[in-house]
Every structure is written in C-alpha cells, then in structure tokens.
Amino acid sequence: MAELSTPSRFSLRRLRNLPLVPIIILLVVFIIPAFFAQWIAPHDPYVPNLRARLQPPVFFGGTWEYPLGTDRLGRDILSRILHGAWYVMAVSMIGIFVGVVVGTTLGLIAGYVRGRFDSLVMRLVDISLALPAMLLALALAAALGASFLSVVIVVGFALWAYFARQVRAEVLLLRDSDFVARSLVAGSSHARILFRHILPNVVNTIVVLATLQVGIAIMLDASLSFLGIGIPRPTPAWGLLVSDGRDFIATDWWIAFFPGLAIMLTVLSVNMIGDWLRDALDPRLKQF
C-alpha cells in the first residue's frame, strides 16, 4: 500500500502546479470559440454593415453592440475572431497530426533498422531543418495555392522533421534495452517490438513535442494567411484579420490589434502548457 501511495501523491503534486491562467486563456480565446462560435458570436462574421463601418471598441467610444469594434466593411471584429478560432484549431491540429504520423513512423523505423534507411531519413531531416520554416512554407504554399488543405500540408511538411529526429534519438536508446532483447528471444516480430513495446515508451515525448509545436503551427497559418497564400478570403482566419487591418493601423488600430492579441495569447498559453507537460512527463525531471 505504501508503494501505491507515492504515485498518487506525486500526481496530486503535479496537478497543483497546473498552469491555470494559460488554460483559462486557451478556453476563452481558442477552444470554446472554436466549437461554439456560431452560438456565442453576436453577429454574422461574413455579413457587412456599411452603416457601422470602422466603429471603435466599446471602451474607446464605441457601443456594446460591437464590443471590439468593426472593420472597414462594418463586420464585427469579435464575431470574426470567434469564428476564426475554428480554422486556427483545425489547421494546427490536423497539420500537427500529419507531422506526428509521418515523423514518428520514419523516426521509429530509422532508429530501429539503422543502416542506409536511417542515413537517408536523417539527411532529409537535416535538409528540412536547414531550410527556414517560413521560407519552406512560402514555397509550398505558392506551389499548392491558397486553400485550407494546402495550409494543412504545409504545416505537416514543416513539422515532421522535429518528430522524426526526436523519436529516432529515443529509439536508438531503447532498441538495445533488455526488454527488446527478451522480446526477440520470445519470437516477437520487429513490427510488434516497434509498435507494441518501443512506441509506448516514446509517447510522452511525442505528446510534449506536439504541444510545443502548436504555437509554431498557429504562427505558420497566421503568417501564410497574412501574406495572402494561406486560407483564402472571406474566411475569418486570424492572419487575414490582421492583414485586413494593416492599412488602418495608424487610425483604426483595433482591426489588427485584437486578432493579433488572440494569436499572441494563444501561442503563449500553448507554450506554457507545453513546458508544464515536459516537466510533468519527463522522468528525468521528476522528483519523488
């Protein structure tokens, strides 16, 4: 019974250190709007209202009808930010999923079989990491065209190398472990060893790395949309909202400020949660 109580106390101690402020920010700015925007948004984000164009936020002379003001076509900034959260979440989650699947699979196989396949995968990883992520994303987006699918492919292609390199490093440490040798002696196939025994031991690393990559995915999506080669208009992607307000930044600053603030708070919160997960899941950082 004493041995069972230690993990329980350890879990409670970790939960007490949970970063509540970033979680609340993510819920309010990112997660809840992504799933419930159509019910909580005060206005239709696509319908213009020229009579209400360029109204300031409520605390700067505006009205509660448009709490964060309106853009040059009279569309409600708050409603567009709320609806844009879904596109940001979809792009980041699907793009990271693609990167996780491709990078983890290649990293597992490369670290386990080594040899020429390992060398080939690592050279591809080196090439991918040597190229600036934004430059690579721009080239792919320009080749694929502006669409939701192209942004997802760009995010996955830009992030897979991080997962492949980290997973390979973990597998190189695990492949010579005693439990792998015993599995081989017991007659287990290489595929079973990889996906039944080695993969569960690198899941924590994958989860932490995926969490830390959410911020990069959001920034890539916002940057491509800002440059006009990401999600096309009239979709209220956050990068497009910032782009719509860049010509009015000196006078009607709220058009770009509030979408930019949403991007900053979301990326900062995700990174803080990723740091907490790394501390909580990395056995080398656990203190009993």
Summary of the structure (lengths in Angstrom):
residues: 288
radius of gyration: 22.8
end to end distance: 16.6
largest distance: 77.4
contacts: 980
relative contact order: 0.14
helix: 77%
strand: 1%
